[in-house]
Amino acid sequence: MLPYSSELGLGFDGGAWCGNAYDGAGGRAYGREVVKESVDTAEMASKLTMAELPGLESLHIGGSVGNITRVEVGGPQVLWPWSGRVEEYALEAWPL
């Protein structure tokens, strides 16, 4: 189990702490960008982790659980709730 992506030291700071940054239409757009940065950082962390621990059977980052699949070419892959649909995932968290 790893901490939230903003606590991994991989360049993502978690976005603004003040709730005012997320107010209004501009705030929702900002919220979506923060979500995208968060999932990008989690993806980076999962790739780094799997490269070092290819036999890992379970991977949690913050409150998210990755589904580890084994493929013949390319080694293990981690699928997340946002895999292949980052834009939609961000819109679910911060609707228009």
C-alpha positions in Angstrom: 0.0 0.0 0.0 1.4 3.4 -1.0 0.2 6.8 0.1 -1.9 9.2 -2.0 -0.1 10.3 -5.2 0.5 13.8 -3.8 2.6 12.2 -1.0 4.8 10.1 -3.2 7.4 12.8 -4.0 6.9 12.4 -7.8 6.3 16.1 -8.6 2.5 16.3 -7.9 1.7 18.5 -4.9 -2.1 17.7 -4.7 -3.3 21.0 -6.0 -4.6 24.0 -4.0 -5.5 23.4 -0.4 -7.9 26.3 -0.3 -11.5 25.4 -1.3 -11.9 28.7 -3.1 -9.7 27.5 -5.9 -12.4 25.0 -6.8 -15.3 27.4 -6.9 -17.3 28.2 -10.1 -16.7 26.9 -13.6 -13.0 27.8 -13.5 -12.7 25.9 -10.2 -14.3 22.8 -11.6 -11.9 22.9 -14.6 -9.1 23.3 -12.1 -10.4 20.3 -10.1 -10.4 18.2 -13.3 -6.8 19.1 -13.9 -5.9 18.1 -10.4 -7.6 14.8 -10.8 -5.7 14.2 -14.1 -2.4 15.1 -12.4 -3.2 12.8 -9.5 -4.0 9.8 -11.8 -1.0 10.5 -14.0 1.2 10.4 -10.9 -0.4 7.2 -9.7 0.2 5.6 -13.1 3.9 6.6 -12.9 4.2 5.2 -9.4 2.5 1.9 -10.5 5.0 1.5 -13.4 8.0 2.2 -11.1 6.6 -0.2 -8.5 5.9 -3.0 -11.0 9.3 -2.6 -12.6 11.0 -3.2 -9.2 8.5 -5.7 -7.9 7.1 -7.6 -10.9 5.7 -10.4 -8.7 3.5 -8.0 -6.7 -0.1 -9.3 -6.4 -1.8 -6.2 -5.0 -1.2 -2.5 -5.4 -3.0 0.3 -3.5 -2.2 4.0 -4.0 -4.1 6.2 -1.6 -7.7 5.1 -1.8 -7.5 3.4 -5.2 -6.8 -0.3 -5.9 -5.1 -1.4 -9.1 -6.0 -4.6 -10.8 -2.7 -6.3 -11.7 -2.8 -8.4 -14.9 -0.1 -10.6 -16.3 0.6 -10.4 -20.0 3.1 -12.4 -22.0 4.7 -9.3 -23.6 5.6 -6.3 -21.5 5.3 -7.8 -18.1 2.6 -7.1 -15.5 0.2 -4.2 -16.1 -1.9 -2.3 -13.5 -5.4 -1.3 -14.5 -7.1 1.4 -12.5 -10.7 2.7 -12.3 -9.6 5.5 -14.7 -7.5 3.4 -17.1 -8.4 4.3 -20.7 -10.9 6.9 -19.5 -9.1 9.7 -17.7 -11.2 12.5 -19.1 -14.5 10.8 -18.1 -13.1 9.9 -14.7 -12.2 13.6 -14.1 -15.6 14.7 -15.3 -17.2 12.3 -12.8 -15.3 14.0 -10.0 -15.8 17.5 -11.3 -18.8 17.8 -13.6 -19.2 20.7 -16.0 
